Amino acid sequence: MPLRPPTLFALLAVVIAVAALLVPVSLPQSARNDLSDFERRVHAYLMSHPEVILDSVEALRRRDEASKAIRQREAVAALQGSLVDPGPLPVAGNPSGDVTVVEFFDYRCPYCRRVVPEVKALLAADAKVRFVFKEYPVLGPDSVVAARAAVASARQGKYLQMHDAMMTREGGLDEAAVMDIARSLGLDLARLRADMAAAETTRLLQDTIALGRRVGVDGTPAFVIGREVVPGYTSAANLRAVVERARRGR
């Protein structure tokens, strides 16, 4: 994933700040009395060799990503029990499978929608995969409504149908669309609305958001497989590869 501009500027600021701190201790005493001349020479050098700063930024980026990956693996290991626990939601695939794939998703996320066929292909190809759903509504109020409806539909035994219908629906997914889907699946709408507003539903979504943040989920979709976090859209082939790594590590 390319660096966002604020991140790039922050890294450049770090590089420049570090260089500024090092200048006084790097210079002989005679030169410390006239930093302006040295600064002009440094400026001229950087103008002639801008790749020096870019190389420094890239090194910082790689170090930051490596550090994040280590923290993420540690968090995933520490929170494994919560991650593989489906709570009140059903499990897809093989409930007794030897590898659990956990997905954090938002119904309004286009990449979550694109990855649905890849997930289905994974489950069709590997009968030993256990799949856990983590409702992660981060794209606004309509996302929260959809997640509440999905959780509430589980109390009427229709979660998997509701999940699939919302993920594959074309067009917008506001409250009216969610209710249309629920009606088409034969759900009791009055009961659904009551369960959507229930404290248990609110608590489940809050707990899931907190869990995702603790393992470093900063976008959707995000898959947790074994000790690995796979962010963003990915192919069934890549998911299978990560599953096999998790399986070998057992």
N, C-alpha and C positions, 0 to 999 in steps of 0.2 A: 504494500500500500504506500503511495507517495506521501511525503511529508506535507502536512497542511502548512500554509504560510506562517501562522502564528508559531508553530513548532520550529520552523526553519529560522525565524527571526530570534526565537529564544535561544536556539543553539548558537547562532552567530554572536549573540550578546555574550554568551558564556565564553566562546573562543576569544572574543575581544577583551573581555574582562580578565581572563586568565593571562593573556598576553600583556595586558597593562600591569598586572601584579608582578609579572616576571621581569619586566624591563629593568626596574631599579637594581635588582640583585644580579642581573646578567651583565650589567655594564661595569667597566672599570670606574674608579673614583673620578677620574678626569672627565669622563663622559657624562657622569651623573649631574654635573653642573650645567650641562647644556643638553637637556633632553630633546629640545625642539629639533635640533639637527638630526638626532637619532630617529625621532618620530618621522621626520621627512623622509629619511632613508627607508624606514620600515614601510611607510605609505607607498613610496615608489616601488619597493620590492613587491608588495602585495598587488599593486596595480599591474605589474608585469607578470606576476605569478598568482592570479586569483585562485588557481586550483589548490593552493595551500589551504585557504579557508574552506573550500569545498571538501577537501580531503578530511579536514578536521571535523567538519559537520557530519560527514558520512561516518567517521570513526565513532563520534558521539552517538549517532543514531543507532549504529550496530550494538554499541555497548548498552544503550538504553533498552533496546529490544531484547538483548540477551538477559539483562537483569529482570525485565518484565516476565520473560518466559520462566525464569527460575522461580520468581515469586508466585507465578500462576500455578506451576506444578506443585509447589508446596501447599498452596491454598486448596487445590483440587484434592490432594492427598488427605489434607486435614478435614475436608468437608465431604468426603466421598459418600458417607452415609446419607447425608441430606440430599446430595445430588442424585443418587440412584433411587431414592424414595419417591414414588409417584404421588404420595398423599392420597387424596380422594379421587384422583383421576385414574382411568384405566391405563394399562400398559399395552403397547402394540408389539407386534412381532411375537416372539416366544417369551412368555412370562417367566419361564425357567431357564432362559438363555444364559450362556456362559460369559457373554460380554454385553454390557449395557451401554447404549448410545443415548445420551441426554441432549435434547435440543431446546435452547432458549429461542423463542420466536415471538413475532408480532404479526397479527393477521393482516395488517395494512402495509407490511414490509414487502416490497416487490421481490426482493431476493429470497425471502422466506417462501413466497409463492413459487418462484422459479425452482427452488430446491425440492419441492414436493415430489416430482417424478423421480428424482435421484434417491430420495429416502425410500420411496416405494420399491425402486429397483434393488436397493440394498436389502430390504426385508424379504423380497422375493428370492434373492440370490443366496441369502445366508439364513438358514432356519434356526440358527443358534443365537441370533441377535435379539436382545431385549431392548425395547424402545420406550423412553420416558419423556413425557411432555412437560415443559416448563413454560407456563404462560408469562410472557415478559412484555407487557404493553407499554412501550416507551415512545410511541409516535403520536401522542395526543389523546384527547378525550374519547374519540371514536374507537381508538385501540383499546381503551379501558372498558368501554361498553361491550365490545366484541369478546374480550377476555372474560368479563363477568358472565356473559351469556354462555360461553363455552363451559366455564366451571359449573354454572347452574344447571346446564343440560346434563351433566354427569349424574345429577340426582334423579334424573328421569331415564337413565340408561342410554342416553343418546350422544355422549361426548364425541366418540369417534366419527359419527355421522356429521355432527355439527362442526367439528374441527375441519373435516375434509370439505364440507360445503362452503365454509367461509374462506378457506384457503384457495379454492378453485373458482369462486364466484368472480365473474367479470364485472368491471365497473366499480363504483364506490362501495364502501362498507360502513355506512352510517347506521344509526340506531334503527331506522325504518327498514333498511336492507337486512340487518341482523334478525329483526322480528319476522320479516318475510321468510327467511330461511328456516327459522324455528317453526313457523306455521306450516311450512311445506314438509317438515319432518314429523309433524304430528305432535309437537310438544304442547303441553298445557301452558299457554302464555301467561296466565295470571300467576301460576305457580313459578314459572320461570322468572318473572319480574321480581317476585318476592325473594326467591333464592339469589338472584343477582344482587339484591340490596342487603343480603344477610351479612352479619358481622364475620361469619366464617369465610365467606367469599373474599371480603376485604382483607382479612388476615392472611389468607393463602397468597393473594397477589402481593401484599407487602412483604411477606416472608420470601417469596420467589425473587422479587426485585433485590432484596437485601442479599440473598444468596448469590445472585448473578454478579452483583457489584463486588462481593468478597472474592470471587474467583476471576475478576477482571473482565467480565463481559461488558464491552462498551459499544456493542452494536448487534444487530440481528441479521441473519441467524447466527447462532454460535453453538457448536457441538462440543460436548465433553465426552471423550471416549478413553477409558482407562485413566491415564494421568495427563492426557493431551487435551488441549483446547484447539478446536478448528474453527476459526472465525470466518464469517461470510459465506457466500455461495460456494459450493464445492460439488464435485462430481461423485457419482456412485462409486466409481473406481477408486477415488481418493478415500472415500469413507471406508470402503472395504480394506484398503491398505492400512488405515489406522486401526481398524478393528482387528486385523491380523497381528499388528504390533502389540495391541493390548492383550490379545489371546496368548501370544508367545511369552508375554511378561507375567502371566499368571503363575 
